[in-house]
Amino acid sequence: MFFVKSGGILSMFLYFLQRNHQKKFKLFDYLYQHINSSGPLSTLSDLIDEDDQTLQRYINELNMQMSAINDGSHTLIKKHGPEYYELVTENKNCHKLYQAIKKDYIEQSNTYQLCLFICCNKKITLNRLIDELGMSRSTVYKTLSQFNELLAEFGLVLEKNEHDYYIFSGNERSIRIFQFNFFRSCLPIDSWPFSFKKEKIKHYIPSKSFIPTPSKQLKRDFLLFNTVIYLRISQGHFIKTTLESVPYFRLEDDTYVFFNFKFLDRYFRKNQTKYIEQLTYQLYVFYLFPELIPEKFVLKAGDSMTHCTKQEVVLLKQALHDVTRTLAIRLTDEQFYFMLFHLYVHFNISLIMEVTKLNQSELFSKLLTSWYLDEHQGVDPTLRTTQECVNNVFEGYFDSDTYRNINTVSITNYLSQIMLDLLQLVHEPVAHKHCLLVDFSSNYFKKRLFEKKIEQLYSGRITLTHNIDEATIIVTNNQLIEADTHRTKVLYLHNVNHEEQLNACIGQLSSLINTTVPSIREARIS
């Protein structure tokens, strides 16, 4: 759902729509993507899972809507023969019409209006939601429930804090991931719902001179990205845990000035908080906007990593060597530095995005259009990296045993960080022995695997127990287990059918690291 091509963005947009709007927009989007080419009746019916009669009704309603918009393109869905439909327009690019239909549908969505209001405001009570959104109490409750279903995909939940205000609860990085994805996919292009002027954020975007021909999409995405960072930090929401591997990418201060991160300095009371925020901001820019990263920096960073002895970096280097040897591809030093740098960016991003359930190809697709390909394609034979070469190396990497080893290492290291944060969450000294109860129903083997991993990582700091009354943390897939959630943290896990899925579930514990609620609460991890 995040950082992906149009399909992933469309998925989130569709989630917010009413059911009939979902189907009509899926139909319109398909015909728009295949403009001036016929769509088979069977394909369109299957797409929206409706019979031919309902399909025809939706087409008639779309035609009425397009006529009412009257953007001058004279666009209509017309039937060609008995079995085909086509979007016919006098304007080859009916982009304005597409955006107008998106805006019409999304602004009729209660879930969208609720999400937008909560993202942009503070001190949100139930009564304020009712008044500001113009909904009944029962409608607000229903909309909140629907909204939390989506947030669960990001390991988040919308809940009340001790002041009775609704807040996002969960990993702060995941909250920002969600909000950026929301604004990017759902916010109408001509809308600016924020309390500050757009110029406030535009001032902090790199100059056009650095990006000779920035696309409208790039400029808008970077604007929304900085808007989310500004919103969260100015509202007092900071990232509280570090990523130990990120400091390898630390930029010099003058580069931070270029990215204009320092405009947020007045919100940081602790240098450590500022440092963590800078590293995370930098990592997001590396992944989301590779066009903004100077070539010389990428090559310098990749070169320095070739001398690094850290376990994950060593495995990444070995993976690249293995894949290129298998595919009989000879990389120049510069090509190797480029790929190593971006593989390590992906490695870190995949950790902090564990709860978004993205597959690896979606996470990595952004890199295939980076500056390196654009600048060196057919220009310098010693540096040239073709699209096919990049595809082959990256696909080979994801299929390799070394990649699976890296995943195992990352999950183990990540679990270590997660458990330390859980200890901090319960506000007790690390020296205190927390009691952990593991209950995987009748699956004793997987239970012992999990317990052994915990014992290896936290010998002397966590005591395993079989008594639910003694437990301060419970990890279980048994939905019948109940505990005093004011004293005990209950983690409900699913999909533990084999070891790999168990590891994936362990990774999903990241959704509980940075909760802003000091009391221990129940969580369900799917």
C-alpha positions, 0 to 999 in steps of 0.5 A: 500500500505504500511507495508503490506504483499506481496500483498500490495508490489506487488500492488505498483510494478505493478503500475510502470510497462507498461500495458503489463508488468503488466499483464505478471508479474501478470501471472508469479507471480501467477504461481510462488506462486503456483509453481509445481501446475496447474493453471486453464486456466479460473483463469489465463485469469480472472487474467489478464482480457484477452482472451485465445489467448492473455494469450497464447501469454503472456506465450510464451513471458514469456518462451522466457524471462526465457530462455534468463535469463538462471539462470540454473533453466530451468524454463518454463510455460507448459500446462497440458491438455487442461485447465491447466498451470504450472510453472515447474522448476528443482530448487525448489526455482527459486528466482533469476529468479523471481528477474531478471524478476522484474528487467527487467520490472521495469527498462523499466518503465519511471515512475520508473526511474523518481521516483528513480531520484527524490527521490535520487537527489536535485535541479531537473529542467525540463531540468535536467529530460529530460537530465538525463532520456533521455526522450523527453519533452512531455514524461517527462510531461506525466510521471509526470502526471502518477506519480502524480496519484500514489502520490495522494494515499499518499496525496502527489503531485510533484510540482515546488517550488519557485526556479523552482525545482521539490519537493515532497509536502505534509506531510513529514511523508507521503513522507517518507512512500511513499519512503520507500514503493517505495524502498522496493517494486520496487528497484531491490535487487542488485541495490544501486542507492544512492550517498553514499556507502551502508556501510554508512547506514549499520554502523547504523544498530543494531548489529546481536548479538541483533537479533540472526537470522535476515532474509535477508528481515529484514536486507534489509528493515531496511537498506532501512528504514534508507536510506530514513530517512538519505536521507530526513534529509540530504537534509534538510526535517524535520518533523514540527509537533508533535504527542502528544501521542508518548512521552509515548514511549520515549526511554532512550538515551542509547537506541537511541545510540543503534538504532544509531539515533544520527549519524543524530545529525549534521543535527539538528539546533533545539532541538525541531526538533531533538526531533520530529524526534526521536519520529517519527523514534521510532514509525516507528521502533516499528511498522515496526520492532518489532523484534528490540524492547527489550521485557523488554521495551515493557512490561515496556511501557505497564505497565506504560500505564495501569496507564495513564489517557489520553483519548485514552489510557483509551479507548484502555484499556477498549476495551481490557477488553471488547473484552477479556471478550466477548471472554472469554479469560483470559490474564496474566498481561504480555499479557495485557501489550504486546497487549496494547502497540501494540494497541497504536502503531497502534493507532498512526500509523493509524493517520499519515497514514490516507491518505494511505487508508489502512484497519486496518487488513493490518496495524496490520498484522505485529504485529502477527509475533513479538518477543513475539509470537516467544519467548514465544510460548510453552516456559513459560505457564504463558506468552504464547500467541498463534497465535489464541488468538492474532488473536481473541483479535485483530479481536474482538477489530476492530469489537468493538464499543469501537474501533469506539469510539477511531476512533472518538476521534482520528479524532477529536484530529487530526482535531485540530492539522491539523487546527492549522497547516493550520493557521501556513501555511498561515503565519498569527498570530493565534489571527487573525480570519480566514474566513472559507467557507463551501460549500457541495452543497445542503447537508445542514445537513452535512455542519452544522455538519462540521461547528459546529465541527469547531466552537467547536474547534476554537471558536474565532479564525475562523469566518464562512462566506458565502462570497467567497471573504472574505474566507481565507479557503474554504472546499467544494465538489463543483468542480465548485468553484474557488478562488484566490488560491494565497490568499485562500486555497481551499480543495476539499472533496469527499465521504461525503455521511454519517457521518463516511465518512465525518470524514474519509475525515476530516482525509484526510486533513492530506495530507496538513499539512506540505506542504513545499511551503509557498504560499497558494495553491489548493488541491484536496482530494479524 
